[in-house]
Amino acid sequence: MTTNTTETSPVIPLPATAARALTLVGALITIASAFLAWTWTDAFPGDLTVYGYPADLQMLTIVGGALTLLLAATGYGIRGLRWLNPSGGNNPTFLAAFGSLATTLFTLIAITVELGGLANLEPGGYVAAAGVILAFIGALGLPLDRKPVEDLPRWNWFLAVIVGIAIYALYRHIRLGRREGKLPKARELPSWAEILIVAATFAVGLFVVTYGIDTPDKEPQLFFAYLLIVAFATAALTKSGLVERLSAIIAKHRQVTLIATAAAAIAFPFIQQSGDTYTLIAVNILIFATVALGLNVVVGLAGLLDLGYVAFLGVGAYAAALVSGSTASAFGIHLPFWAAVIVGALASLIFGVVIGAPTLRLRGDYLAIVTLGFGEIFRIAMGNLDGTSGPDITNGPNGIPNIPHLELFGWNFGESHNVGGIVLGAYANYYFLMLLVMALVIVVFARAGNSRIGRAWVAIREDETAAEAMGINGFKVKLIAFALGATLAGLAGTVQAHVNSTVVPENYVFAGPVPPNSAFLLAAVILGGMGTIRGPILGAALLFLIPAKLAFLQDYQLLAFGIALILLMRFRPEGLIANKRAQLEYHDDTAGQAPTDLATAKAGA
């Protein structure tokens, strides 16, 4: 089978055998350096002064070195390692070595900057630098698979920036092109082995996610290094073909995958060692992801640009707060939670229909401006219903405080509980509740997207005029999408009100430093991948977790995310997790091939 990729000469002219050996030696030195002290003082976060016991930052270096070692060793044809690199190329080794280099040098530079000079580095730091540099040089000496030079675009360069210290590496000659064609066929494994692989995959995923959430807020360096090593490791394993092969196994065993997903999600609170500190972050991520899935109905499926979507979250939260027994409620009503959920969802549904009916006849930018106005009107109105500027309903800018914790079947969500000898904090209760809410939203999204109305949404998104010409009632279809998205947001808002125990207007703005807000929600959908289920969940997790862990960059968050979205639109417009339709739309793989259309062929003749 012919492919569009060729194996090119290495960037550094080393024999392939010597280059691979150099990569292996560098990776081994990198791993060994993590067992040495990198600095002499524990003033640097993480305490890198201990010999024989790697700190968290050094553990990330071990991960990068080990991945580089294993991927480089696959070049020797070792049978047990073939699964790690099904593609058989050297690009994964280069990406792993580059990720190890970036992560380790970031840590060493941070030590030098924060402690005031290279004198604060112990010999272990220099050994680590030598190891990652040797491994990287060796990887550059390996033949890389890439597109022919004549097919490369002019912008073929890569720029890496590490905490203000720019490491410019113009690598036009080492750009990693996409491998065309199929991977070599893997040897059939017994079902029990594939099930074990699925279980191991989710166990590793749970560990990686938990490690990121549990990084101490006082150690932003650790979280930044974590992001670097995860990003490069994911790129390396994707380039090797391992992710594609694992995806095929996971798709083959759908029931086992669902069970493994549920088990990993349920296990999260049980493996927390710091109580509710990081469980609250997980709860907020689930709320953010659930609302992003609701927005995905409007933006991803129906193609309606809604810039005021966070207002529907606020409608559900305020409606639930007013009927849940708050001492500041103007109504003095205390309904059970199931009734409060219905009230919040219905209130958002009604607002969705009322707002959508007159505005959905607009298209494009005009619709975006109107929805943006609705979001601002909602926030201002909630601030004015204080008994002075308007009726006394929402307590104005002070919001509705003292919302009582939920109590279902005698289970008080505001108290800790002992389950199997493990003490679960109060937020673990809301975590499990949000898992149920998210599961419900996922089912609704999947069923709606695969239904007749879902196909009508996609038709409207692609070409509204053509869809209406085929008999689709565009206004009705768009109104259903708007109402369904609003209802899902209101459902999440009812839980958010009880988690935060207070509702204030400033939580529901278009853009702000703390998600969820309309700008972050839209960014989560676009970043993750419009029209998918996993995409917005991943996007919401990243966009909530990164600001929470890198709070010192709060003043530059919007700038950073703006730049990130621009780069995403340029290099991966379909999002991190894209559906097949988006990949076909954004990547034309037929360029340069002979025309197959009969009319085109005749014209050419």
C-alpha positions as CSV (number, residue, x, y, z in Angstrom):
1,M,0.0,0.0,0.0
2,T,1.5,3.3,-1.0
3,T,1.7,6.1,1.4
4,N,2.5,9.8,1.3
5,T,5.2,9.6,3.9
6,T,8.9,8.9,3.4
7,E,11.7,8.1,5.7
8,T,14.2,11.0,5.7
9,S,17.8,11.4,6.7
10,P,18.3,12.4,10.3
11,V,18.7,16.0,11.3
12,I,22.0,15.2,13.0
13,P,24.1,12.9,10.8
14,L,24.6,10.0,13.1
15,P,24.5,6.3,12.2
16,A,21.0,4.9,13.2
17,T,22.6,2.4,15.5
18,A,24.7,5.0,17.3
19,A,21.7,7.4,17.5
20,R,19.5,4.8,19.0
21,A,22.2,3.8,21.5
22,L,22.7,7.4,22.5
23,T,19.0,7.9,23.0
24,L,18.9,4.8,25.3
25,V,21.9,6.0,27.3
26,G,20.4,9.5,27.7
27,A,17.1,8.0,28.8
28,L,18.8,5.8,31.4
29,I,20.8,8.8,32.7
30,T,17.6,10.8,32.9
31,I,15.9,8.1,35.0
32,A,18.9,7.7,37.3
33,S,19.2,11.5,37.8
34,A,15.8,11.6,39.4
35,F,17.2,9.6,42.4
36,L,19.8,12.4,43.0
37,A,19.3,15.8,44.7
38,W,18.6,18.6,42.2
39,T,19.0,21.5,44.7
40,W,20.4,21.9,48.1
41,T,17.4,23.7,49.8
42,D,13.8,22.7,50.4
43,A,12.8,26.4,49.7
44,F,11.9,25.3,46.2
45,P,8.4,23.7,46.2
46,G,8.4,19.9,46.2
47,D,11.7,19.4,48.1
48,L,14.2,18.1,45.5
49,T,17.0,17.6,48.1
50,V,16.5,14.0,48.9
51,Y,18.7,11.2,47.5
52,G,17.1,7.9,46.5
53,Y,13.5,9.1,46.8
54,P,12.3,11.1,43.8
55,A,9.9,14.1,44.4
56,D,6.8,14.7,42.3
57,L,8.7,16.8,39.8
58,Q,11.4,14.2,39.4
59,M,8.7,11.5,39.0
60,L,7.6,13.3,35.9
61,T,11.1,13.2,34.6
62,I,11.2,9.5,35.2
63,V,8.0,9.1,33.2
64,G,9.5,11.0,30.3
65,G,12.7,9.1,30.4
66,A,11.0,5.7,30.7
67,L,8.7,6.4,27.8
68,T,11.7,7.6,25.7
69,L,13.6,4.4,26.7
70,L,10.8,2.1,25.8
71,L,10.0,3.8,22.5
72,A,13.6,3.8,21.4
73,A,14.0,0.1,22.4
74,T,11.2,-0.8,20.0
75,G,13.6,-0.1,17.2
76,Y,15.5,-3.3,18.1
77,G,12.4,-5.4,17.2
78,I,11.9,-6.6,20.7
79,R,8.7,-8.6,20.5
80,G,7.2,-7.6,23.8
81,L,7.5,-3.9,22.9
82,R,5.8,-3.9,19.5
83,W,2.5,-3.1,21.1
84,L,3.9,0.2,22.3
85,N,4.8,1.4,18.8
86,P,2.6,-0.3,16.2
87,S,3.6,2.2,13.5
88,G,7.3,1.2,13.8
89,G,8.5,4.8,13.2
90,N,10.9,7.0,15.1
91,N,8.6,10.0,15.5
92,P,7.2,8.8,18.8
93,T,10.7,8.5,20.2
94,F,11.5,12.0,19.1
95,L,8.3,13.4,20.7
96,A,8.9,11.5,24.0
97,A,12.5,12.8,24.1
98,F,11.4,16.3,23.4
99,G,8.8,16.1,26.1
100,S,11.3,14.8,28.6
101,L,13.7,17.6,27.6
102,A,11.0,20.3,28.0
103,T,9.7,19.0,31.4
104,T,13.2,18.6,32.9
105,L,14.6,21.9,31.6
106,F,11.5,23.7,32.8
107,T,12.1,22.4,36.4
108,L,15.8,23.3,36.3
109,I,15.1,26.7,35.0
110,A,12.4,27.3,37.6
111,I,15.0,26.3,40.3
112,T,17.5,28.7,38.9
113,V,15.1,31.6,38.6
114,E,13.3,31.2,41.9
115,L,16.4,30.5,44.0
116,G,18.6,33.0,42.3
117,G,21.3,31.4,40.1
118,L,22.9,28.1,38.9
119,A,24.7,27.8,42.2
120,N,21.5,26.4,43.6
121,L,21.7,23.3,41.4
122,E,23.1,20.2,42.9
123,P,25.0,17.6,40.7
124,G,21.7,15.7,40.1
125,G,20.3,18.7,38.2
126,Y,23.3,18.8,35.9
127,V,23.1,15.0,35.4
128,A,19.4,15.4,34.5
129,A,20.1,18.1,32.0
130,A,22.9,16.0,30.4
131,G,20.6,13.0,30.2
132,V,17.7,14.7,28.5
133,I,20.0,16.5,26.1
134,L,21.8,13.3,25.1
135,A,18.5,11.6,24.6
136,F,17.2,14.5,22.5
137,I,20.3,14.5,20.3
138,G,20.1,10.8,19.8
139,A,16.4,11.2,18.8
140,L,17.4,13.8,16.3
141,G,19.9,11.3,14.8
142,L,17.1,8.8,14.1
143,P,15.5,8.8,10.6
144,L,12.1,10.5,11.0
145,D,8.9,9.8,9.0
146,R,7.5,13.0,7.5
147,K,6.0,14.4,4.3
148,P,8.3,15.1,1.4
149,V,9.8,18.6,1.6
150,E,7.9,19.8,-1.5
151,D,4.6,19.1,0.3
152,L,5.5,21.0,3.5
153,P,3.8,24.4,4.0
154,R,5.9,27.5,4.4
155,W,4.8,27.9,8.0
156,N,6.5,24.6,9.0
157,W,8.1,25.5,12.3
158,F,7.5,24.9,15.9
159,L,8.0,27.3,18.8
160,A,8.3,26.1,22.4
161,V,8.0,28.6,25.2
162,I,8.7,27.6,28.8
163,V,7.7,30.2,31.5
164,G,8.9,33.2,29.7
165,I,12.2,31.5,28.7
166,A,11.8,31.0,25.0
167,I,13.6,28.0,23.4
168,Y,13.4,28.7,19.7
169,A,13.7,25.5,17.7
170,L,13.0,26.1,14.0
171,Y,12.6,22.6,12.9
172,R,11.3,22.7,9.3
173,H,13.5,19.7,8.5
174,I,12.2,17.7,11.4
175,R,8.5,18.4,11.2
176,L,6.5,15.3,12.0
177,G,4.2,14.6,9.2
178,R,1.1,12.5,9.5
179,R,1.5,8.9,8.7
180,E,-0.9,7.9,6.0
181,G,-2.5,4.4,5.6
182,K,-3.3,1.7,8.1
183,L,-1.2,0.3,10.9
184,P,0.2,-3.1,10.6
185,K,-2.3,-5.7,11.6
186,A,-1.9,-6.7,15.2
187,R,-1.8,-10.3,16.4
188,E,-5.2,-11.3,17.7
189,L,-5.4,-11.4,21.4
190,P,-7.8,-13.6,23.5
191,S,-10.8,-11.7,24.8
192,W,-9.6,-11.9,28.4
193,A,-6.4,-10.2,27.5
194,E,-8.2,-7.4,25.7
195,I,-10.5,-6.9,28.7
196,L,-7.4,-6.7,30.9
197,I,-6.0,-4.1,28.5
198,V,-9.2,-2.0,28.8
199,A,-9.1,-2.2,32.6
200,A,-5.4,-1.2,32.6
201,T,-6.1,1.7,30.3
202,F,-8.8,3.2,32.5
203,A,-6.7,2.5,35.6
204,V,-3.8,4.5,34.1
205,G,-6.2,7.2,33.0
206,L,-7.6,7.5,36.5
207,F,-4.1,7.8,38.0
208,V,-3.1,10.5,35.5
209,V,-6.2,12.5,36.1
210,T,-6.1,12.1,39.8
211,Y,-2.4,13.2,39.8
212,G,-3.2,16.4,38.0
213,I,-6.2,17.3,40.2
214,D,-4.2,16.5,43.4
215,T,-1.2,18.6,42.6
216,P,-0.8,21.2,45.5
217,D,-2.0,24.7,44.6
218,K,1.2,26.0,46.2
219,E,3.3,24.1,43.6
220,P,2.3,25.5,40.2
221,Q,5.6,24.4,38.8
222,L,4.6,20.7,39.4
223,F,1.3,21.2,37.5
224,F,2.9,23.0,34.6
225,A,5.5,20.2,34.3
226,Y,2.6,17.7,34.6
227,L,0.9,19.4,31.6
228,L,4.1,19.2,29.6
229,I,4.8,15.6,30.1
230,V,1.2,14.5,29.6
231,A,1.0,16.6,26.3
232,F,4.2,15.1,24.9
233,A,3.5,11.6,26.1
234,T,0.0,11.7,24.5
235,A,1.5,13.0,21.2
236,A,4.1,10.3,21.2
237,L,1.7,7.5,21.9
238,T,-0.7,8.9,19.3
239,K,2.0,9.1,16.7
240,S,3.1,5.5,17.5
241,G,-0.4,4.2,16.7
242,L,-0.9,2.8,20.2
243,V,-3.8,5.2,20.9
244,E,-5.5,4.1,17.7
245,R,-5.1,0.4,18.6
246,L,-6.4,0.9,22.1
247,S,-9.4,2.8,20.8
248,A,-10.2,-0.2,18.5
249,I,-10.1,-2.6,21.5
250,I,-12.2,-0.2,23.6
251,A,-14.8,0.1,20.9
252,K,-14.9,-3.7,20.5
253,H,-15.7,-4.2,24.2
254,R,-18.4,-1.5,24.7
255,Q,-20.0,-3.1,27.8
256,V,-16.6,-3.6,29.5
257,T,-15.7,0.0,28.6
258,L,-18.9,1.4,30.2
259,I,-18.2,-0.7,33.3
260,A,-14.6,0.5,33.5
261,T,-15.6,4.1,33.0
262,A,-18.1,3.9,35.8
263,A,-15.7,2.1,38.1
264,A,-12.9,4.7,37.4
265,A,-15.3,7.6,38.0
266,I,-16.7,6.1,41.2
267,A,-13.3,5.2,42.6
268,F,-12.0,8.8,42.4
269,P,-13.3,10.0,45.9
270,F,-12.1,6.8,47.5
271,I,-8.5,7.4,46.6
272,Q,-8.3,11.0,47.8
273,Q,-5.9,11.5,50.7
274,S,-6.7,15.1,51.4
275,G,-10.4,15.0,52.1
276,D,-12.7,17.3,50.1
277,T,-10.0,19.7,49.0
278,Y,-9.7,18.3,45.5
279,T,-13.0,16.5,45.4
280,L,-14.6,20.0,45.2
281,I,-12.5,20.7,42.1
282,A,-13.8,17.5,40.5
283,V,-17.4,18.5,41.3
284,N,-17.0,21.8,39.6
285,I,-15.4,20.2,36.6
286,L,-18.4,17.9,36.3
287,I,-20.8,20.9,36.6
288,F,-18.8,22.8,34.0
289,A,-18.6,19.7,31.7
290,T,-22.3,19.1,32.0
291,V,-23.2,22.6,31.0
292,A,-20.7,22.4,28.1
293,L,-22.5,19.3,26.9
294,G,-25.8,21.3,26.9
295,L,-24.1,24.1,24.9
296,N,-22.8,21.4,22.5
297,V,-26.4,20.7,21.5
298,V,-26.9,24.3,20.5
299,V,-23.4,25.0,19.0
300,G,-22.1,21.6,18.0
301,L,-25.2,20.0,16.6
302,A,-27.5,22.8,15.5
303,G,-24.7,25.3,14.7
304,L,-26.2,28.2,16.7
305,L,-23.7,30.6,18.2
306,D,-25.0,31.3,21.7
307,L,-22.8,33.8,23.7
308,G,-25.2,34.1,26.6
309,Y,-25.7,30.4,27.4
310,V,-24.4,30.8,31.0
311,A,-27.6,32.7,31.8
312,F,-29.6,29.4,31.5
313,L,-27.3,28.0,34.2
314,G,-28.2,31.0,36.3
315,V,-31.9,30.6,35.7
316,G,-31.8,27.0,37.0
317,A,-29.6,28.0,40.0
318,Y,-31.8,30.9,41.0
319,A,-35.0,28.9,40.6
320,A,-33.7,26.1,42.7
321,A,-32.3,28.5,45.3
322,L,-35.7,30.2,45.7
323,V,-37.6,27.0,46.4
324,S,-35.0,25.0,48.4
325,G,-35.6,26.6,51.8
326,S,-32.9,29.4,51.8
327,T,-33.4,31.9,54.7
328,A,-33.0,34.7,52.1
329,S,-35.6,33.3,49.7
330,A,-38.5,35.7,49.0
331,F,-40.9,32.8,48.7
332,G,-40.1,30.9,51.9
333,I,-40.6,27.5,50.1
334,H,-38.7,24.4,50.8
335,L,-39.3,21.7,48.2
336,P,-37.6,18.4,48.1
337,F,-34.7,18.1,45.8
338,W,-36.4,16.3,43.0
339,A,-39.0,19.0,42.9
340,A,-36.4,21.7,42.9
341,V,-34.7,20.0,40.0
342,I,-37.9,20.0,38.0
343,V,-38.5,23.7,38.9
344,G,-35.0,24.7,37.8
345,A,-35.1,22.7,34.5
346,L,-38.6,24.0,33.7
347,A,-37.6,27.6,34.4
348,S,-34.7,27.3,32.0
349,L,-36.8,25.6,29.4
350,I,-39.4,28.4,29.6
351,F,-36.7,31.0,29.3
352,G,-35.1,29.1,26.4
353,V,-38.4,29.1,24.5
354,V,-39.2,32.7,25.4
355,I,-35.8,34.0,24.3
356,G,-35.5,31.6,21.3
357,A,-38.9,32.2,19.7
358,P,-38.2,35.8,18.7
359,T,-34.5,35.6,18.1
360,L,-33.9,32.3,16.3
361,R,-35.1,33.8,13.0
362,L,-31.8,35.6,13.0
363,R,-28.6,34.0,11.8
364,G,-24.9,34.1,12.4
365,D,-23.4,37.2,14.0
366,Y,-26.9,38.8,14.6
367,L,-28.0,35.8,16.7
368,A,-24.7,35.8,18.6
369,I,-25.2,39.5,19.5
370,V,-28.8,38.9,20.7
371,T,-27.8,36.0,22.9
372,L,-24.9,38.0,24.3
373,G,-27.4,40.7,25.2
374,F,-29.7,38.2,26.9
375,G,-26.9,37.0,29.1
376,E,-26.1,40.6,30.2
377,I,-29.8,41.4,30.7
378,F,-30.2,38.4,33.0
379,R,-27.2,39.3,35.1
380,I,-28.3,42.9,35.4
381,A,-31.9,42.0,36.1
382,M,-30.8,39.6,38.9
383,G,-28.8,42.4,40.5
384,N,-31.7,44.9,40.3
385,L,-34.4,42.6,41.9
386,D,-33.4,43.8,45.3
387,G,-36.5,45.7,46.5
388,T,-35.1,49.1,45.5
389,S,-34.5,49.0,41.8
390,G,-37.2,46.4,41.4
391,P,-39.2,43.7,43.2
392,D,-37.5,42.1,46.2
393,I,-36.9,38.6,44.7
394,T,-33.2,37.8,44.3
395,N,-31.7,40.0,47.1
396,G,-29.9,42.0,44.4
397,P,-26.1,41.9,44.2
398,N,-25.9,40.0,47.6
399,G,-27.6,37.0,46.0
400,I,-29.3,34.2,47.8
401,P,-27.1,32.7,50.5
402,N,-27.7,29.9,53.1
403,I,-29.0,27.4,50.6
404,P,-29.3,24.2,52.7
405,H,-27.5,21.0,51.8
406,L,-29.5,18.3,50.1
407,E,-31.0,15.4,51.9
408,L,-32.1,12.4,49.9
409,F,-33.6,9.2,51.6
410,G,-32.1,10.3,54.9
411,W,-28.6,10.9,53.4
412,N,-27.4,14.4,54.3
413,F,-25.1,15.7,51.6
414,G,-23.5,18.2,54.0
415,E,-22.1,15.5,56.2
416,S,-19.2,13.1,55.9
417,H,-20.0,9.4,55.6
418,N,-18.0,6.2,56.3
419,V,-18.2,3.8,53.4
420,G,-16.4,0.6,53.7
421,G,-14.0,2.0,56.3
422,I,-13.2,5.1,54.1
423,V,-14.4,8.5,55.2
424,L,-16.0,10.4,52.3
425,G,-16.3,14.2,52.7
426,A,-19.4,16.2,52.0
427,Y,-18.4,17.1,48.5
428,A,-18.0,13.4,47.6
429,N,-21.8,13.2,47.9
430,Y,-22.3,16.0,45.3
431,Y,-19.6,14.3,43.2
432,F,-21.7,11.1,42.9
433,L,-24.8,13.2,42.3
434,M,-23.1,15.1,39.4
435,L,-22.0,11.7,38.0
436,L,-25.7,10.7,37.7
437,V,-26.6,14.1,36.3
438,M,-23.8,13.9,33.7
439,A,-24.8,10.3,32.8
440,L,-28.3,11.6,32.2
441,V,-27.1,14.5,30.0
442,I,-24.9,12.1,28.0
443,V,-27.8,9.8,27.3
444,V,-30.0,12.7,26.3
445,F,-27.3,14.1,24.0
446,A,-26.5,10.7,22.4
447,R,-30.1,9.8,21.8
448,A,-31.0,13.3,20.5
449,G,-27.9,13.5,18.2
450,N,-28.7,10.1,16.6
451,S,-32.4,10.7,16.2
452,R,-34.3,12.2,13.3
453,I,-34.3,15.6,15.0
454,G,-30.5,15.3,15.5
455,R,-29.9,14.7,11.8
456,A,-32.1,17.7,11.1
457,W,-29.9,19.8,13.4
458,V,-26.8,18.7,11.5
459,A,-28.5,19.5,8.2
460,I,-29.4,23.0,9.5
461,R,-25.8,23.5,10.7
462,E,-24.3,22.5,7.4
463,D,-26.7,24.5,5.2
464,E,-29.9,25.9,6.5
465,T,-31.2,27.0,3.1
466,A,-30.7,23.6,1.6
467,A,-32.2,21.9,4.7
468,E,-35.3,24.0,4.5
469,A,-35.6,23.3,0.7
470,M,-35.7,19.6,1.6
471,G,-38.7,20.2,3.9
472,I,-37.1,20.7,7.3
473,N,-38.8,23.4,9.4
474,G,-35.6,25.3,10.4
475,F,-37.2,27.5,13.0
476,K,-38.9,24.7,14.8
477,V,-35.7,22.5,14.8
478,K,-33.6,25.3,16.1
479,L,-36.1,26.2,18.8
480,I,-36.0,22.6,20.0
481,A,-32.2,22.6,20.2
482,F,-32.3,26.0,22.1
483,A,-34.9,24.7,24.5
484,L,-33.1,21.4,25.1
485,G,-29.8,23.1,25.7
486,A,-31.3,25.5,28.1
487,T,-33.0,22.6,30.0
488,L,-29.7,20.7,30.4
489,A,-28.0,23.9,31.7
490,G,-30.8,24.5,34.2
491,L,-30.5,20.9,35.4
492,A,-26.8,21.5,36.2
493,G,-27.6,24.9,37.8
494,T,-29.9,23.3,40.4
495,V,-26.9,21.2,41.7
496,Q,-24.5,24.1,41.5
497,A,-26.7,26.2,43.7
498,H,-26.5,23.6,46.5
499,V,-22.8,22.9,46.0
500,N,-21.9,26.6,46.4
501,S,-24.7,27.2,49.0
502,T,-25.2,30.7,47.5
503,V,-26.1,32.2,44.2
504,V,-24.9,35.7,43.1
505,P,-25.3,37.5,39.8
506,E,-21.6,37.8,39.2
507,N,-21.3,34.1,38.8
508,Y,-23.0,34.4,35.4
509,V,-21.1,36.7,33.2
510,F,-19.9,36.5,29.6
511,A,-16.2,36.4,30.5
512,G,-14.4,36.3,33.8
513,P,-11.5,34.8,35.6
514,V,-13.5,32.0,37.1
515,P,-15.4,29.4,34.9
516,P,-18.1,28.6,34.1
517,N,-19.0,31.6,32.0
518,S,-20.2,31.9,28.4
519,A,-16.7,32.5,27.0
520,F,-15.2,29.5,28.8
521,L,-18.1,27.3,27.9
522,L,-17.9,28.1,24.2
523,A,-14.1,27.6,24.4
524,A,-14.6,24.2,26.0
525,V,-16.9,23.0,23.2
526,I,-14.6,24.3,20.5
527,L,-11.4,23.1,22.2
528,G,-12.7,19.6,22.9
529,G,-14.5,19.1,19.6
530,M,-18.0,20.2,18.5
531,G,-20.7,17.6,18.1
532,T,-18.9,15.0,20.3
533,I,-19.5,13.8,23.8
534,R,-16.0,13.3,25.0
535,G,-14.7,16.5,23.5
536,P,-16.6,19.1,25.6
537,I,-15.9,17.0,28.7
538,L,-12.2,17.1,28.0
539,G,-12.3,20.8,27.1
540,A,-14.2,21.7,30.2
541,A,-11.8,19.7,32.4
542,L,-8.8,21.5,30.9
543,L,-10.3,25.0,31.0
544,F,-11.4,24.6,34.6
545,L,-8.3,22.8,36.0
546,I,-5.6,25.0,34.4
547,P,-7.0,28.3,35.8
548,A,-7.5,26.6,39.2
549,K,-3.9,25.4,39.4
550,L,-2.2,28.3,37.7
551,A,-3.9,31.1,39.7
552,F,-0.9,33.3,39.5
553,L,-1.6,33.8,35.8
554,Q,-5.2,34.9,36.5
555,D,-4.7,38.3,34.9
556,Y,-3.5,36.7,31.6
557,Q,-6.0,33.8,31.4
558,L,-8.2,35.4,28.7
559,L,-5.1,36.3,26.6
560,A,-3.7,32.8,27.0
561,F,-6.9,31.1,26.0
562,G,-7.4,33.5,23.1
563,I,-3.9,32.6,21.8
564,A,-4.7,28.9,22.4
565,L,-7.9,29.1,20.4
566,I,-6.1,30.8,17.5
567,L,-3.5,28.1,17.4
568,L,-6.2,25.5,17.6
569,M,-8.1,26.9,14.7
570,R,-4.9,27.0,12.7
571,F,-3.5,23.5,13.5
572,R,-6.5,21.4,14.6
573,P,-9.8,23.2,13.8
574,E,-11.8,20.0,14.5
575,G,-10.9,20.1,18.2
576,L,-8.9,17.7,20.4
577,I,-11.5,14.9,20.0
578,A,-13.3,15.3,16.6
579,N,-16.0,13.3,14.9
580,K,-15.3,11.8,11.5
581,R,-17.4,14.4,9.7
582,A,-15.3,17.2,11.1
583,Q,-12.1,15.5,10.2
584,L,-13.2,15.0,6.6
585,E,-14.3,18.6,6.4
586,Y,-11.2,20.2,7.8
587,H,-8.6,17.9,6.3
588,D,-8.6,17.3,2.6
589,D,-6.5,14.1,2.1
590,T,-7.4,13.9,-1.6
591,A,-5.3,16.9,-2.6
592,G,-2.9,16.0,-5.4
593,Q,-4.7,12.8,-6.4
594,A,-6.0,12.1,-9.9
595,P,-9.7,13.1,-10.4
596,T,-12.2,10.3,-10.1
597,D,-15.3,12.3,-11.0
598,L,-16.5,11.3,-14.5
599,A,-17.3,14.8,-15.6
600,T,-13.9,16.0,-14.4
601,A,-12.1,13.2,-16.2
602,K,-14.0,13.9,-19.5
603,A,-13.1,17.6,-19.2
604,G,-9.5,16.8,-18.7
605,A,-9.6,14.5,-21.7
